[in-house]
């Protein structure tokens, strides 16, 4: 009888001891981008639908750009970047796209962009976790610094309409970069 009274106490002490051995923060902080290696069809369809709807909107507006933001030279091939550089590139691209997708829009377009926006936001958060865990003090390569500077310059010099069009029309390129980052060393 006395032994049965000690069982809850022993379990409590074991729980506390194991909790100290495995802090909850350590269990939460894992980097897993594997779900982005192969994108699910409903996400791709949602992005394609949004792009098609945006094409109709674009025809009615003046969205000329002076910067060819996503027309990369051969010197910047995502697969040739280091894994931390890829993570930084995709995080910057997604941050740019999310900012543009959060701009005010007509009700119909605002509704159409919700699924892609939710997906991109989750991917960006997952990338940020990976960067914080795997490469918190990583310094970008010269090639990546050039691309990030180009993105920053465009944000300051281009019109909002141009930036929005650039982000939406190049989402599939960003998704390809995300897949490459998720594949790590297996991206070719």
Z-matrix of the N, CA and C atoms (Angstrom, degrees):
N
C 1 1.435
C 2 1.534 1 110.65
N 3 1.301 2 115.73 1 -44.30
C 4 1.448 3 120.07 2 -178.95
C 5 1.530 4 110.51 3 -65.26
N 6 1.322 5 117.47 4 -35.33
C 7 1.465 6 121.57 5 -179.60
C 8 1.520 7 111.63 6 -63.57
N 9 1.306 8 118.56 7 -35.67
C 10 1.454 9 122.25 8 -179.51
C 11 1.526 10 111.66 9 -66.18
N 12 1.314 11 117.34 10 -30.48
C 13 1.466 12 120.29 11 179.28
C 14 1.529 13 112.07 12 -71.00
N 15 1.313 14 116.48 13 -24.72
C 16 1.456 15 120.05 14 -178.98
C 17 1.531 16 113.21 15 -83.76
N 18 1.306 17 118.05 16 -17.33
C 19 1.465 18 121.36 17 -177.88
C 20 1.529 19 111.32 18 -60.37
N 21 1.349 20 120.10 19 -49.87
C 22 1.469 21 117.92 20 177.94
C 23 1.526 22 112.81 21 -60.50
N 24 1.322 23 116.99 22 -36.62
C 25 1.457 24 120.71 23 178.80
C 26 1.531 25 110.97 24 -65.17
N 27 1.314 26 116.46 25 -42.73
C 28 1.466 27 120.69 26 178.87
C 29 1.523 28 110.12 27 -64.41
N 30 1.341 29 116.85 28 -43.18
C 31 1.457 30 120.53 29 178.39
C 32 1.528 31 111.42 30 -62.20
N 33 1.299 32 116.87 31 -40.54
C 34 1.463 33 121.17 32 178.08
C 35 1.518 34 110.86 33 -62.52
N 36 1.327 35 117.03 34 -45.65
C 37 1.461 36 120.61 35 179.20
C 38 1.524 37 111.90 36 -65.04
N 39 1.331 38 116.74 37 -39.51
C 40 1.464 39 120.19 38 176.54
C 41 1.528 40 110.66 39 -62.86
N 42 1.319 41 116.87 40 -42.78
C 43 1.467 42 121.60 41 179.14
C 44 1.514 43 111.64 42 -61.08
N 45 1.313 44 116.21 43 -43.58
C 46 1.464 45 120.09 44 178.73
C 47 1.524 46 110.24 45 -66.13
N 48 1.322 47 116.71 46 -42.43
C 49 1.463 48 121.20 47 179.65
C 50 1.512 49 111.98 48 -63.45
N 51 1.331 50 117.22 49 -43.92
C 52 1.455 51 120.45 50 178.71
C 53 1.522 52 111.12 51 -68.93
N 54 1.323 53 115.87 52 -33.17
C 55 1.466 54 119.40 53 177.53
C 56 1.514 55 111.14 54 -64.17
N 57 1.326 56 117.15 55 -35.82
C 58 1.451 57 120.36 56 177.23
C 59 1.529 58 111.40 57 -72.77
N 60 1.339 59 116.24 58 -32.97
C 61 1.457 60 119.96 59 -179.72
C 62 1.521 61 111.36 60 -71.76
N 63 1.317 62 117.13 61 -32.15
C 64 1.466 63 122.79 62 -179.73
C 65 1.519 64 109.12 63 -126.25
N 66 1.317 65 118.51 64 82.86
C 67 1.460 66 120.31 65 179.97
C 68 1.523 67 110.38 66 -58.01
N 69 1.313 68 115.10 67 146.35
C 70 1.463 69 119.81 68 -176.64
C 71 1.521 70 111.74 69 -61.80
N 72 1.335 71 118.80 70 -31.15
C 73 1.454 72 121.36 71 178.50
C 74 1.526 73 111.23 72 -64.75
N 75 1.332 74 116.47 73 -36.80
C 76 1.460 75 119.99 74 -178.90
C 77 1.517 76 110.51 75 -67.86
N 78 1.307 77 117.24 76 -35.48
C 79 1.454 78 120.06 77 -179.83
C 80 1.520 79 111.31 78 -71.89
N 81 1.317 80 118.20 79 -32.34
C 82 1.458 81 122.18 80 -178.32
C 83 1.519 82 112.19 81 -77.17
N 84 1.303 83 117.90 82 -29.49
C 85 1.461 84 121.59 83 -172.19
C 86 1.526 85 110.82 84 -90.84
N 87 1.299 86 115.14 85 80.45
C 88 1.448 87 120.65 86 172.88
C 89 1.519 88 108.07 87 -125.47
N 90 1.292 89 114.88 88 150.51
C 91 1.452 90 120.12 89 -179.43
C 92 1.517 91 108.53 90 -105.77
N 93 1.307 92 115.68 91 111.49
C 94 1.452 93 119.46 92 177.67
C 95 1.523 94 109.25 93 -136.16
N 96 1.306 95 114.84 94 111.04
C 97 1.458 96 120.79 95 177.14
C 98 1.529 97 110.68 96 -110.26
N 99 1.321 98 116.88 97 9.74
C 100 1.466 99 120.24 98 -174.80
C 101 1.520 100 113.15 99 -58.46
N 102 1.321 101 117.39 100 -28.47
C 103 1.464 102 119.03 101 -179.79
C 104 1.527 103 112.26 102 -69.21
N 105 1.326 104 117.24 103 -10.94
C 106 1.464 105 121.03 104 179.07
C 107 1.529 106 112.82 105 -100.29
N 108 1.323 107 116.68 106 0.04
C 109 1.471 108 119.55 107 179.19
C 110 1.522 109 111.35 108 -63.79
N 111 1.321 110 115.54 109 -39.79
C 112 1.461 111 122.15 110 178.29
C 113 1.523 112 106.50 111 -131.76
N 114 1.312 113 116.45 112 116.67
C 115 1.460 114 120.27 113 -175.42
C 116 1.523 115 110.44 114 -82.14
N 117 1.319 116 115.43 115 140.34
C 118 1.458 117 120.73 116 -177.20
C 119 1.528 118 110.04 117 -73.32
N 120 1.316 119 116.43 118 146.08
C 121 1.473 120 120.37 119 -175.35
C 122 1.530 121 114.29 120 -56.76
N 123 1.337 122 118.51 121 -37.20
C 124 1.470 123 117.83 122 -176.70
C 125 1.531 124 112.01 123 -66.17
N 126 1.317 125 118.29 124 -28.19
C 127 1.467 126 120.86 125 175.85
C 128 1.526 127 109.49 126 -71.55
N 129 1.312 128 116.71 127 -46.28
C 130 1.465 129 120.81 128 179.25
C 131 1.530 130 111.12 129 -61.87
N 132 1.326 131 116.32 130 -40.46
C 133 1.466 132 120.20 131 177.85
C 134 1.525 133 111.33 132 -64.92
N 135 1.327 134 116.71 133 -39.60
C 136 1.467 135 120.63 134 179.38
C 137 1.528 136 110.94 135 -64.85
N 138 1.317 137 116.78 136 -40.39
C 139 1.464 138 120.71 137 177.90
C 140 1.527 139 110.01 138 -66.34
N 141 1.325 140 116.42 139 -43.45
C 142 1.463 141 119.63 140 179.60
C 143 1.530 142 111.07 141 -63.44
N 144 1.316 143 117.22 142 -41.99
C 145 1.471 144 121.11 143 178.30
C 146 1.527 145 110.40 144 -61.77
N 147 1.334 146 116.16 145 -42.44
C 148 1.454 147 120.30 146 179.62
C 149 1.530 148 110.14 147 -63.85
N 150 1.327 149 117.18 148 -43.74
C 151 1.456 150 120.40 149 179.65
C 152 1.527 151 111.33 150 -62.64
N 153 1.317 152 117.24 151 -41.72
C 154 1.467 153 120.35 152 178.84
C 155 1.524 154 111.24 153 -63.18
N 156 1.308 155 116.12 154 -43.36
C 157 1.462 156 119.64 155 178.70
C 158 1.528 157 110.04 156 -65.70
N 159 1.317 158 116.90 157 -37.92
C 160 1.461 159 120.31 158 179.12
C 161 1.521 160 111.39 159 -67.43
N 162 1.325 161 117.27 160 -35.08
C 163 1.472 162 120.49 161 176.29
C 164 1.524 163 110.67 162 -55.31
N 165 1.331 164 117.16 163 -41.61
C 166 1.467 165 121.00 164 178.30
C 167 1.533 166 111.01 165 -64.30
N 168 1.325 167 116.42 166 -39.85
C 169 1.467 168 121.21 167 179.22
C 170 1.528 169 109.73 168 -66.86
N 171 1.328 170 115.93 169 -41.53
C 172 1.466 171 121.19 170 -176.82
C 173 1.521 172 112.54 171 -62.57
N 174 1.315 173 116.77 172 -34.72
C 175 1.460 174 119.99 173 -179.45
C 176 1.525 175 111.91 174 -60.56
N 177 1.328 176 115.83 175 -25.82
C 178 1.462 177 120.75 176 -176.54
C 179 1.524 178 113.29 177 -94.64
N 180 1.323 179 117.59 178 4.92
C 181 1.466 180 118.82 179 -175.54
C 182 1.530 181 111.38 180 -135.85
N 183 1.308 182 114.45 181 165.49
C 184 1.462 183 121.13 182 178.09
C 185 1.527 184 107.98 183 -98.72
N 186 1.302 185 116.75 184 105.68
C 187 1.461 186 121.36 185 -177.09
C 188 1.527 187 110.83 186 -128.45
N 189 1.298 188 115.88 187 52.88
C 190 1.459 189 120.32 188 -179.08
C 191 1.524 190 109.97 189 -81.39
N 192 1.323 191 114.30 190 141.29
C 193 1.462 192 120.55 191 -179.43
C 194 1.524 193 110.30 192 -117.69
N 195 1.309 194 114.92 193 149.76
C 196 1.456 195 121.23 194 176.70
C 197 1.529 196 110.72 195 -101.39
N 198 1.315 197 116.58 196 -20.25
C 199 1.455 198 121.98 197 -178.14
C 200 1.525 199 108.87 198 -106.07
N 201 1.306 200 116.12 199 132.51
C 202 1.465 201 120.49 200 174.43
C 203 1.525 202 107.50 201 -93.25
N 204 1.306 203 115.03 202 80.73
C 205 1.455 204 121.91 203 -169.83
C 206 1.521 205 114.02 204 -65.12
N 207 1.304 206 118.32 205 -41.39
C 208 1.452 207 120.38 206 -175.89
C 209 1.525 208 113.20 207 -105.59
N 210 1.317 209 116.69 208 8.38
C 211 1.455 210 120.36 209 174.07
C 212 1.520 211 106.52 210 -90.10
N 213 1.316 212 114.72 211 91.41
C 214 1.460 213 120.10 212 -174.19
C 215 1.515 214 111.09 213 -85.88
N 216 1.286 215 112.87 214 146.56
C 217 1.458 216 118.45 215 172.47
C 218 1.525 217 107.69 216 -72.80
N 219 1.313 218 114.98 217 165.96
C 220 1.462 219 119.55 218 179.04
C 221 1.521 220 111.57 219 -63.65
N 222 1.322 221 116.72 220 -17.33
C 223 1.457 222 119.75 221 -178.37
C 224 1.527 223 112.76 222 -71.01
N 225 1.355 224 116.91 223 -18.53
C 226 1.464 225 118.30 224 178.49
C 227 1.526 226 109.15 225 -116.25
N 228 1.306 227 114.89 226 88.48
C 229 1.460 228 122.10 227 174.48
C 230 1.518 229 105.68 228 -105.98
N 231 1.321 230 115.91 229 121.29
C 232 1.464 231 120.73 230 -174.21
C 233 1.518 232 112.28 231 -52.67
N 234 1.317 233 117.48 232 -43.00
C 235 1.462 234 121.17 233 -177.54
C 236 1.531 235 112.65 234 -64.54
N 237 1.316 236 117.17 235 -22.43
C 238 1.460 237 120.53 236 -179.78
C 239 1.528 238 113.13 237 -86.72
N 240 1.319 239 116.78 238 -9.34
C 241 1.467 240 120.36 239 177.15
C 242 1.522 241 110.14 240 -77.16
N 243 1.318 242 116.15 241 156.92
C 244 1.465 243 119.72 242 173.85
C 245 1.527 244 108.06 243 -67.30
N 246 1.314 245 116.89 244 160.39
C 247 1.469 246 120.31 245 -179.57
C 248 1.527 247 111.30 246 -58.49
N 249 1.339 248 120.41 247 -45.97
C 250 1.466 249 118.96 248 177.27
C 251 1.532 250 113.16 249 -61.62
N 252 1.343 251 117.26 250 -36.64
C 253 1.467 252 120.17 251 176.39
C 254 1.520 253 110.73 252 -63.85
N 255 1.316 254 116.77 253 -41.38
C 256 1.469 255 120.16 254 177.67
C 257 1.517 256 111.19 255 -60.31
N 258 1.328 257 115.55 256 -44.29
C 259 1.463 258 119.69 257 179.43
C 260 1.523 259 110.71 258 -60.31
N 261 1.333 260 116.26 259 -43.36
C 262 1.463 261 120.52 260 179.86
C 263 1.524 262 111.24 261 -65.35
N 264 1.326 263 116.68 262 -41.99
C 265 1.457 264 120.84 263 -179.97
C 266 1.522 265 110.89 264 -61.71
N 267 1.313 266 116.38 265 -50.04
C 268 1.467 267 120.39 266 -177.25
C 269 1.527 268 110.75 267 -66.25
N 270 1.308 269 117.02 268 -38.49
C 271 1.469 270 119.50 269 178.57
C 272 1.530 271 109.92 270 -61.83
N 273 1.327 272 117.55 271 -42.08
C 274 1.472 273 121.12 272 178.71
C 275 1.525 274 110.90 273 -66.94
N 276 1.336 275 116.83 274 -41.88
C 277 1.466 276 120.11 275 178.35
C 278 1.521 277 111.49 276 -62.50
N 279 1.328 278 115.72 277 -45.14
C 280 1.466 279 119.21 278 -179.13
C 281 1.525 280 110.97 279 -67.17
N 282 1.310 281 116.99 280 -38.01
C 283 1.462 282 120.06 281 177.11
C 284 1.525 283 110.22 282 -60.23
N 285 1.306 284 116.45 283 -43.22
C 286 1.466 285 122.58 284 177.39
C 287 1.530 286 110.45 285 -61.50
N 288 1.329 287 116.83 286 -49.78
C 289 1.472 288 120.75 287 -178.32
C 290 1.526 289 111.60 288 -63.00
N 291 1.309 290 117.24 289 -41.65
C 292 1.474 291 120.90 290 -179.72
C 293 1.520 292 110.38 291 -63.58
N 294 1.319 293 116.42 292 -43.46
C 295 1.462 294 120.31 293 178.04
C 296 1.525 295 110.76 294 -57.82
N 297 1.319 296 115.97 295 -42.16
C 298 1.469 297 119.96 296 -179.13
C 299 1.532 298 111.57 297 -71.62
N 300 1.323 299 117.29 298 -36.79
C 301 1.469 300 120.05 299 -179.83
C 302 1.530 301 112.21 300 -73.32
N 303 1.308 302 117.04 301 -17.72
C 304 1.466 303 120.51 302 178.48
C 305 1.521 304 113.06 303 -86.50
N 306 1.325 305 116.65 304 -2.81
C 307 1.464 306 119.94 305 177.98
C 308 1.531 307 109.94 306 -65.25
N 309 1.326 308 117.47 307 151.93
C 310 1.467 309 119.88 308 177.00
C 311 1.531 310 110.57 309 -57.80
N 312 1.331 311 114.67 310 143.04
C 313 1.468 312 120.09 311 -179.32
C 314 1.518 313 108.88 312 -149.67
N 315 1.326 314 114.95 313 168.96
C 316 1.462 315 119.33 314 175.73
C 317 1.530 316 109.09 315 -61.01
N 318 1.314 317 116.05 316 155.88
C 319 1.467 318 120.03 317 -177.77
C 320 1.517 319 112.09 318 -55.54
N 321 1.314 320 116.60 319 -42.26
C 322 1.457 321 120.73 320 -177.07
C 323 1.529 322 110.63 321 -64.48
N 324 1.336 323 117.15 322 -46.81
C 325 1.460 324 119.91 323 -179.68
C 326 1.528 325 110.66 324 -70.40
N 327 1.310 326 117.30 325 -36.37
C 328 1.471 327 120.90 326 178.11
C 329 1.529 328 110.11 327 -59.59
N 330 1.308 329 116.27 328 -38.24
C 331 1.465 330 120.37 329 179.00
C 332 1.531 331 110.94 330 -70.52
N 333 1.319 332 116.69 331 -41.65
C 334 1.462 333 121.80 332 -178.15
C 335 1.530 334 111.82 333 -63.84
N 336 1.301 335 117.32 334 -34.12
C 337 1.468 336 119.98 335 -175.49
C 338 1.536 337 113.46 336 -85.84
N 339 1.320 338 118.90 337 -3.45
C 340 1.459 339 120.39 338 -175.83
C 341 1.531 340 113.27 339 -62.07
N 342 1.330 341 118.00 340 -46.19
C 343 1.468 342 119.97 341 -178.87
C 344 1.528 343 111.26 342 -65.43
N 345 1.347 344 118.95 343 -49.34
C 346 1.472 345 117.41 344 176.67
C 347 1.526 346 112.94 345 -60.09
N 348 1.323 347 116.99 346 -38.47
C 349 1.462 348 120.70 347 -179.99
C 350 1.528 349 110.98 348 -63.73
N 351 1.310 350 117.35 349 -43.41
C 352 1.472 351 121.15 350 178.60
C 353 1.530 352 110.36 351 -63.12
N 354 1.315 353 116.96 352 -43.46
C 355 1.466 354 120.96 353 179.32
C 356 1.525 355 110.96 354 -62.61
N 357 1.323 356 117.18 355 -47.94
C 358 1.460 357 121.01 356 -178.76
C 359 1.521 358 112.12 357 -63.96
N 360 1.325 359 116.40 358 -37.90
C 361 1.462 360 120.70 359 179.04
C 362 1.526 361 110.43 360 -64.58
N 363 1.328 362 117.51 361 -43.17
C 364 1.467 363 120.84 362 178.16
C 365 1.526 364 110.61 363 -64.52
N 366 1.321 365 116.79 364 -42.50
C 367 1.463 366 120.17 365 179.26
C 368 1.533 367 110.95 366 -62.20
N 369 1.323 368 116.59 367 -42.02
C 370 1.471 369 120.01 368 179.10
C 371 1.521 370 110.95 369 -62.42
N 372 1.327 371 116.93 370 -41.87
C 373 1.471 372 119.84 371 178.99
C 374 1.524 373 110.76 372 -64.30
N 375 1.328 374 116.89 373 -41.37
C 376 1.471 375 120.41 374 177.67
C 377 1.530 376 110.79 375 -63.33
N 378 1.315 377 116.89 376 -39.81
C 379 1.468 378 120.45 377 177.17
C 380 1.522 379 111.49 378 -64.03
N 381 1.308 380 116.62 379 -40.71
C 382 1.469 381 120.28 380 179.44
C 383 1.521 382 111.40 381 -63.49
N 384 1.317 383 116.86 382 -38.89
C 385 1.464 384 120.46 383 176.62
C 386 1.522 385 109.42 384 -62.58
N 387 1.321 386 116.91 385 -45.50
C 388 1.467 387 120.81 386 179.43
C 389 1.523 388 111.66 387 -61.77
N 390 1.315 389 116.40 388 -43.24
C 391 1.461 390 119.43 389 178.68
C 392 1.527 391 110.77 390 -61.55
N 393 1.322 392 116.70 391 -42.45
C 394 1.464 393 120.52 392 -178.79
C 395 1.528 394 111.65 393 -65.82
N 396 1.318 395 116.84 394 -32.96
C 397 1.465 396 121.08 395 -178.22
C 398 1.521 397 111.62 396 -84.24
N 399 1.327 398 116.26 397 -49.22
C 400 1.461 399 120.68 398 -169.96
C 401 1.524 400 114.89 399 -89.74
N 402 1.306 401 117.54 400 -32.01
C 403 1.465 402 119.01 401 -174.66
C 404 1.526 403 111.25 402 -147.29
N 405 1.330 404 117.20 403 59.60
C 406 1.467 405 118.75 404 -175.44
C 407 1.523 406 114.15 405 -63.98
N 408 1.310 407 118.08 406 -26.46
C 409 1.466 408 119.62 407 -178.30
C 410 1.528 409 111.31 408 -118.02
N 411 1.316 410 117.02 409 24.57
C 412 1.473 411 120.92 410 -178.58
C 413 1.524 412 110.99 411 -65.83
N 414 1.303 413 115.30 412 134.71
C 415 1.465 414 122.09 413 175.68
C 416 1.530 415 107.66 414 -102.22
N 417 1.326 416 117.98 415 126.39
C 418 1.463 417 120.24 416 -177.52
C 419 1.527 418 112.35 417 -64.13
N 420 1.326 419 114.61 418 149.52
C 421 1.464 420 120.31 419 176.71
C 422 1.527 421 109.25 420 -67.81
N 423 1.306 422 115.75 421 169.40
C 424 1.464 423 120.82 422 179.47
C 425 1.527 424 110.79 423 -60.51
N 426 1.321 425 116.78 424 -43.04
C 427 1.469 426 120.76 425 179.57
C 428 1.529 427 110.91 426 -61.03
N 429 1.314 428 116.10 427 -44.82
C 430 1.461 429 119.47 428 -179.15
C 431 1.526 430 110.47 429 -68.92
N 432 1.315 431 118.05 430 -40.92
C 433 1.471 432 120.44 431 177.75
C 434 1.519 433 110.92 432 -56.76
N 435 1.330 434 116.39 433 -40.28
C 436 1.464 435 120.92 434 179.01
C 437 1.532 436 110.22 435 -62.41
N 438 1.324 437 117.68 436 -45.46
C 439 1.471 438 120.85 437 -179.55
C 440 1.527 439 110.86 438 -66.28
N 441 1.325 440 117.79 439 -41.11
C 442 1.470 441 120.89 440 179.22
C 443 1.533 442 110.67 441 -65.36
N 444 1.336 443 116.41 442 -37.45
C 445 1.468 444 120.50 443 177.51
C 446 1.521 445 110.42 444 -66.47
N 447 1.305 446 116.35 445 -39.27
C 448 1.461 447 121.75 446 178.04
C 449 1.535 448 109.95 447 -61.64
N 450 1.300 449 116.67 448 -41.79
C 451 1.468 450 121.85 449 177.73
C 452 1.528 451 110.71 450 -64.18
N 453 1.308 452 116.77 451 -44.40
C 454 1.468 453 121.39 452 -179.84
C 455 1.528 454 111.49 453 -65.85
N 456 1.314 455 116.71 454 -41.62
C 457 1.459 456 120.58 455 178.22
C 458 1.521 457 110.82 456 -62.81
N 459 1.331 458 116.52 457 -42.74
C 460 1.469 459 120.65 458 178.91
C 461 1.522 460 110.55 459 -61.99
N 462 1.305 461 117.48 460 -40.22
C 463 1.475 462 120.69 461 178.77
C 464 1.524 463 111.52 462 -59.77
N 465 1.332 464 116.23 463 -33.40
C 466 1.463 465 120.29 464 -177.21
C 467 1.527 466 113.21 465 -86.68
N 468 1.334 467 117.15 466 -26.88
C 469 1.455 468 119.27 467 -171.47
C 470 1.523 469 115.11 468 -108.79
N 471 1.307 470 118.29 469 -24.30
C 472 1.464 471 121.20 470 -176.31
C 473 1.525 472 111.00 471 -89.15
N 474 1.313 473 115.33 472 159.37
C 475 1.463 474 120.45 473 177.20
C 476 1.521 475 109.53 474 -73.18
N 477 1.303 476 115.90 475 157.57
C 478 1.459 477 120.77 476 178.01
C 479 1.527 478 110.62 477 -60.67
N 480 1.327 479 116.79 478 -39.68
C 481 1.460 480 120.60 479 178.55
C 482 1.523 481 112.20 480 -61.01
N 483 1.307 482 116.10 481 -42.05
C 484 1.464 483 120.91 482 177.64
C 485 1.523 484 110.32 483 -62.74
N 486 1.324 485 116.56 484 -47.94
C 487 1.467 486 120.77 485 -178.71
C 488 1.522 487 111.69 486 -62.76
N 489 1.325 488 116.50 487 -41.48
C 490 1.461 489 120.10 488 178.72
C 491 1.530 490 110.42 489 -62.48
N 492 1.316 491 116.56 490 -46.15
C 493 1.466 492 120.33 491 179.25
C 494 1.523 493 110.99 492 -62.26
N 495 1.309 494 116.81 493 -43.94
C 496 1.462 495 120.98 494 179.39
C 497 1.521 496 110.89 495 -59.67
N 498 1.324 497 116.73 496 -46.01
C 499 1.470 498 120.51 497 -179.10
C 500 1.521 499 111.14 498 -62.63
N 501 1.308 500 117.07 499 -47.86
C 502 1.463 501 120.40 500 -175.07
C 503 1.525 502 111.37 501 -69.88
N 504 1.305 503 116.75 502 -41.95
C 505 1.464 504 119.79 503 -177.26
C 506 1.531 505 113.50 504 -72.97
N 507 1.332 506 116.71 505 -16.79
C 508 1.467 507 119.93 506 179.82
C 509 1.529 508 112.92 507 -111.17
N 510 1.318 509 117.02 508 19.61
C 511 1.470 510 119.74 509 179.90
C 512 1.520 511 112.50 510 -61.62
N 513 1.315 512 118.26 511 -37.77
C 514 1.465 513 119.26 512 -179.71
C 515 1.527 514 111.34 513 -66.46
N 516 1.316 515 117.52 514 -33.52
C 517 1.462 516 120.05 515 174.94
C 518 1.529 517 109.60 516 -65.23
N 519 1.330 518 116.62 517 -41.43
C 520 1.468 519 120.28 518 177.69
C 521 1.522 520 110.47 519 -63.81
N 522 1.334 521 116.83 520 -40.00
C 523 1.469 522 120.37 521 178.62
C 524 1.529 523 110.61 522 -65.58
N 525 1.327 524 117.48 523 -37.15
C 526 1.470 525 120.10 524 175.25
C 527 1.523 526 110.79 525 -63.65
N 528 1.338 527 116.46 526 -40.78
C 529 1.462 528 120.12 527 176.99
C 530 1.530 529 110.88 528 -63.93
N 531 1.331 530 116.57 529 -38.07
C 532 1.469 531 121.09 530 177.04
C 533 1.523 532 110.30 531 -62.79
N 534 1.310 533 117.22 532 -44.59
C 535 1.459 534 120.54 533 178.52
C 536 1.525 535 110.61 534 -62.00
N 537 1.306 536 116.68 535 -41.15
C 538 1.467 537 120.83 536 178.92
C 539 1.535 538 110.21 537 -62.58
N 540 1.318 539 116.80 538 -43.88
C 541 1.467 540 120.31 539 178.28
C 542 1.528 541 110.51 540 -62.95
N 543 1.315 542 117.25 541 -38.48
C 544 1.463 543 121.37 542 -179.13
C 545 1.533 544 111.47 543 -69.85
N 546 1.307 545 116.56 544 -29.53
C 547 1.475 546 119.97 545 -179.82
C 548 1.532 547 112.52 546 -80.57
N 549 1.308 548 115.73 547 -9.50
C 550 1.454 549 123.22 548 177.29
C 551 1.524 550 111.77 549 54.28
N 552 1.323 551 117.78 550 -122.12
C 553 1.470 552 121.18 551 -176.58
C 554 1.521 553 112.62 552 -73.57
N 555 1.302 554 117.62 553 -10.17
C 556 1.465 555 120.90 554 -179.53
C 557 1.523 556 112.55 555 -88.67
N 558 1.316 557 117.73 556 -0.43
C 559 1.454 558 120.73 557 177.94
C 560 1.518 559 109.07 558 -78.61
N 561 1.315 560 115.26 559 128.92
C 562 1.470 561 118.92 560 -179.43
C 563 1.517 562 110.05 561 -125.53
